[in-house]
Amino acid sequence: MVSFEDFILGEDRPIYLQIIRHIKQEIAAGAIEDREEIPSRRALSALLGVNPNTIQKAYRILEDEGVIVSRSGAISYTHVDAGTVERIRRELFAEDTKAWVTAMKRLGVSREEAFVLAKDIWEAERE
């Protein structure tokens, strides 16, 4: 079953988008695989202490994107193949990179400085 044990609600974006991102990050990292059961809307609502409509909205978007499959009265589960994983990874990478570039530009950091910083951090994280 898809876990929300390490999920922490933030205030930086709407809750339904945080739920979507959590599931997508877990898929991209390989922690969620194909046909894994996801918590029911009611169970996740109770676990996170949020309105069931918020969970419904997140799940509906994931259904529309083909990431989860739900049938009325049945268990909902993930629908993940190699193409989906790659699409999600590119999406998250682009989203995070854009936010980072925007932050660097706001700070007045040049592209060259930003690349050096990114390389230094990358190397430091390897240790």
Phi and psi restraints in degrees (value plus and minus 20) as a CYANA .aco file:
   2 VAL   PHI     -84.3   -44.3
   2 VAL   PSI     108.6   148.6
   3 SER   PHI    -119.2   -79.2
   3 SER   PSI     124.5   164.5
   4 PHE   PHI    -139.5   -99.5
   4 PHE   PSI       2.0    42.0
   5 GLU   PHI     -80.5   -40.5
   5 GLU   PSI     -58.9   -18.9
   6 ASP   PHI    -116.1   -76.1
   6 ASP   PSI     -10.4    29.6
   7 PHE   PHI     -97.2   -57.2
   7 PHE   PSI     108.1   148.1
   8 ILE   PHI    -145.2  -105.2
   8 ILE   PSI     102.0   142.0
   9 LEU   PHI     -87.4   -47.4
   9 LEU   PSI     112.7   152.7
  10 GLY   PHI    -133.8   -93.8
  10 GLY   PSI     157.2   197.2
  11 GLU   PHI    -132.2   -92.2
  11 GLU   PSI     -11.3    28.7
  12 ASP   PHI    -102.6   -62.6
  12 ASP   PSI     -35.6     4.4
  13 ARG   PHI    -179.1  -139.1
  13 ARG   PSI     143.2   183.2
  14 PRO   PHI     -77.1   -37.1
  14 PRO   PSI     128.4   168.4
  15 ILE   PHI     -78.8   -38.8
  15 ILE   PSI     -61.8   -21.8
  16 TYR   PHI     -81.5   -41.5
  16 TYR   PSI     -54.9   -14.9
  17 LEU   PHI     -91.0   -51.0
  17 LEU   PSI     -53.0   -13.0
  18 GLN   PHI     -86.3   -46.3
  18 GLN   PSI     -58.6   -18.6
  19 ILE   PHI     -85.3   -45.3
  19 ILE   PSI     -66.0   -26.0
  20 ILE   PHI     -78.6   -38.6
  20 ILE   PSI     -67.7   -27.7
  21 ARG   PHI     -82.9   -42.9
  21 ARG   PSI     -60.6   -20.6
  22 HIS   PHI     -78.1   -38.1
  22 HIS   PSI     -69.2   -29.2
  23 ILE   PHI     -83.1   -43.1
  23 ILE   PSI     -63.8   -23.8
  24 LYS   PHI     -85.6   -45.6
  24 LYS   PSI     -59.4   -19.4
  25 GLN   PHI     -83.5   -43.5
  25 GLN   PSI     -60.6   -20.6
  26 GLU   PHI     -86.1   -46.1
  26 GLU   PSI     -56.9   -16.9
  27 ILE   PHI     -85.5   -45.5
  27 ILE   PSI     -68.0   -28.0
  28 ALA   PHI     -80.5   -40.5
  28 ALA   PSI     -54.7   -14.7
  29 ALA   PHI    -102.0   -62.0
  29 ALA   PSI     -27.8    12.2
  30 GLY   PHI      64.9   104.9
  30 GLY   PSI     -12.9    27.1
  31 ALA   PHI     -98.7   -58.7
  31 ALA   PSI     -42.2    -2.2
  32 ILE   PHI    -137.0   -97.0
  32 ILE   PSI     109.9   149.9
  33 GLU   PHI    -135.7   -95.7
  33 GLU   PSI    -199.3  -159.3
  34 ASP   PHI     -84.0   -44.0
  34 ASP   PSI     120.9   160.9
  35 ARG   PHI      44.9    84.9
  35 ARG   PSI       7.3    47.3
  36 GLU   PHI    -103.8   -63.8
  36 GLU   PSI     117.0   157.0
  37 GLU   PHI     -87.4   -47.4
  37 GLU   PSI     120.3   160.3
  38 ILE   PHI    -130.2   -90.2
  38 ILE   PSI     131.6   171.6
  39 PRO   PHI     -78.7   -38.7
  39 PRO   PSI     128.0   168.0
  40 SER   PHI     -83.5   -43.5
  40 SER   PSI     140.7   180.7
  41 ARG   PHI     -79.0   -39.0
  41 ARG   PSI     -63.0   -23.0
  42 ARG   PHI     -86.2   -46.2
  42 ARG   PSI     -64.0   -24.0
  43 ALA   PHI     -85.3   -45.3
  43 ALA   PSI     -63.6   -23.6
  44 LEU   PHI     -88.5   -48.5
  44 LEU   PSI     -56.8   -16.8
  45 SER   PHI     -78.8   -38.8
  45 SER   PSI     -65.4   -25.4
  46 ALA   PHI     -87.5   -47.5
  46 ALA   PSI     -62.3   -22.3
  47 LEU   PHI     -81.4   -41.4
  47 LEU   PSI     -64.1   -24.1
  48 LEU   PHI    -109.4   -69.4
  48 LEU   PSI     -33.5     6.5
  49 GLY   PHI      49.5    89.5
  49 GLY   PSI      18.3    58.3
  50 VAL   PHI    -143.8  -103.8
  50 VAL   PSI     144.9   184.9
  51 ASN   PHI     -82.4   -42.4
  51 ASN   PSI     116.1   156.1
  52 PRO   PHI     -77.3   -37.3
  52 PRO   PSI     -49.2    -9.2
  53 ASN   PHI     -85.1   -45.1
  53 ASN   PSI     -49.2    -9.2
  54 THR   PHI     -86.2   -46.2
  54 THR   PSI     -64.1   -24.1
  55 ILE   PHI     -84.9   -44.9
  55 ILE   PSI     -62.9   -22.9
  56 GLN   PHI     -77.5   -37.5
  56 GLN   PSI     -63.1   -23.1
  57 LYS   PHI     -83.7   -43.7
  57 LYS   PSI     -64.9   -24.9
  58 ALA   PHI     -81.6   -41.6
  58 ALA   PSI     -67.0   -27.0
  59 TYR   PHI     -85.0   -45.0
  59 TYR   PSI     -58.4   -18.4
  60 ARG   PHI     -82.4   -42.4
  60 ARG   PSI     -61.8   -21.8
  61 ILE   PHI     -85.3   -45.3
  61 ILE   PSI     -63.6   -23.6
  62 LEU   PHI     -84.0   -44.0
  62 LEU   PSI     -55.7   -15.7
  63 GLU   PHI     -85.0   -45.0
  63 GLU   PSI     -66.3   -26.3
  64 ASP   PHI     -80.0   -40.0
  64 ASP   PSI     -52.6   -12.6
  65 GLU   PHI    -104.3   -64.3
  65 GLU   PSI     -24.8    15.2
  66 GLY   PHI      59.1    99.1
  66 GLY   PSI      -3.8    36.2
  67 VAL   PHI    -105.1   -65.1
  67 VAL   PSI     -52.4   -12.4
  68 ILE   PHI    -148.4  -108.4
  68 ILE   PSI     139.0   179.0
  69 VAL   PHI    -144.7  -104.7
  69 VAL   PSI     110.6   150.6
  70 SER   PHI    -149.6  -109.6
  70 SER   PSI     120.9   160.9
  71 ARG   PHI    -147.8  -107.8
  71 ARG   PSI     118.9   158.9
  72 SER   PHI     -75.4   -35.4
  72 SER   PSI     105.5   145.5
  73 GLY   PHI      58.2    98.2
  73 GLY   PSI     -16.2    23.8
  74 ALA   PHI    -141.3  -101.3
  74 ALA   PSI     152.2   192.2
  75 ILE   PHI     -90.6   -50.6
  75 ILE   PSI     119.5   159.5
  76 SER   PHI    -111.1   -71.1
  76 SER   PSI     126.5   166.5
  77 TYR   PHI    -167.7  -127.7
  77 TYR   PSI     144.6   184.6
  78 THR   PHI     -97.6   -57.6
  78 THR   PSI     133.6   173.6
  79 HIS   PHI    -150.7  -110.7
  79 HIS   PSI      70.6   110.6
  80 VAL   PHI    -145.8  -105.8
  80 VAL   PSI     105.1   145.1
  81 ASP   PHI    -146.5  -106.5
  81 ASP   PSI     158.8   198.8
  82 ALA   PHI     -78.9   -38.9
  82 ALA   PSI     -59.4   -19.4
  83 GLY   PHI     -84.3   -44.3
  83 GLY   PSI     -59.7   -19.7
  84 THR   PHI     -85.5   -45.5
  84 THR   PSI     -64.1   -24.1
  85 VAL   PHI     -79.9   -39.9
  85 VAL   PSI     -66.8   -26.8
  86 GLU   PHI     -83.6   -43.6
  86 GLU   PSI     -61.2   -21.2
  87 ARG   PHI     -82.4   -42.4
  87 ARG   PSI     -64.7   -24.7
  88 ILE   PHI     -85.2   -45.2
  88 ILE   PSI     -62.8   -22.8
  89 ARG   PHI     -80.9   -40.9
  89 ARG   PSI     -64.8   -24.8
  90 ARG   PHI     -83.0   -43.0
  90 ARG   PSI     -62.7   -22.7
  91 GLU   PHI     -80.7   -40.7
  91 GLU   PSI     -69.1   -29.1
  92 LEU   PHI     -87.4   -47.4
  92 LEU   PSI     -60.0   -20.0
  93 PHE   PHI     -81.6   -41.6
  93 PHE   PSI     -65.9   -25.9
  94 ALA   PHI     -84.3   -44.3
  94 ALA   PSI     -62.4   -22.4
  95 GLU   PHI     -82.3   -42.3
  95 GLU   PSI     -67.4   -27.4
  96 ASP   PHI     -88.2   -48.2
  96 ASP   PSI     -59.6   -19.6
  97 THR   PHI     -85.3   -45.3
  97 THR   PSI     -61.4   -21.4
  98 LYS   PHI     -81.6   -41.6
  98 LYS   PSI     -63.0   -23.0
  99 ALA   PHI     -83.1   -43.1
  99 ALA   PSI     -60.8   -20.8
 100 TRP   PHI     -86.0   -46.0
 100 TRP   PSI     -65.6   -25.6
 101 VAL   PHI     -81.5   -41.5
 101 VAL   PSI     -63.9   -23.9
 102 THR   PHI     -79.5   -39.5
 102 THR   PSI     -64.1   -24.1
 103 ALA   PHI     -83.2   -43.2
 103 ALA   PSI     -62.7   -22.7
 104 MET   PHI     -83.5   -43.5
 104 MET   PSI     -62.4   -22.4
 105 LYS   PHI     -84.0   -44.0
 105 LYS   PSI     -60.3   -20.3
 106 ARG   PHI     -82.5   -42.5
 106 ARG   PSI     -50.9   -10.9
 107 LEU   PHI    -104.0   -64.0
 107 LEU   PSI     -25.1    14.9
 108 GLY   PHI      58.7    98.7
 108 GLY   PSI       0.7    40.7
 109 VAL   PHI    -101.9   -61.9
 109 VAL   PSI     113.5   153.5
 110 SER   PHI     -94.1   -54.1
 110 SER   PSI     142.9   182.9
 111 ARG   PHI     -79.8   -39.8
 111 ARG   PSI     -62.3   -22.3
 112 GLU   PHI     -83.3   -43.3
 112 GLU   PSI     -65.2   -25.2
 113 GLU   PHI     -81.1   -41.1
 113 GLU   PSI     -62.1   -22.1
 114 ALA   PHI     -83.0   -43.0
 114 ALA   PSI     -61.7   -21.7
 115 PHE   PHI     -85.3   -45.3
 115 PHE   PSI     -60.9   -20.9
 116 VAL   PHI     -82.7   -42.7
 116 VAL   PSI     -65.2   -25.2
 117 LEU   PHI     -80.2   -40.2
 117 LEU   PSI     -66.1   -26.1
 118 ALA   PHI     -80.4   -40.4
 118 ALA   PSI     -63.2   -23.2
 119 LYS   PHI     -83.4   -43.4
 119 LYS   PSI     -64.6   -24.6
 120 ASP   PHI     -81.5   -41.5
 120 ASP   PSI     -63.9   -23.9
 121 ILE   PHI     -86.3   -46.3
 121 ILE   PSI     -62.3   -22.3
 122 TRP   PHI     -76.9   -36.9
 122 TRP   PSI     -67.6   -27.6
 123 GLU   PHI     -85.5   -45.5
 123 GLU   PSI     -59.4   -19.4
 124 ALA   PHI     -86.5   -46.5
 124 ALA   PSI     -53.8   -13.8
 125 GLU   PHI     -93.9   -53.9
 125 GLU   PSI     -38.7     1.3
 126 ARG   PHI     -90.1   -50.1
 126 ARG   PSI     -45.5    -5.5
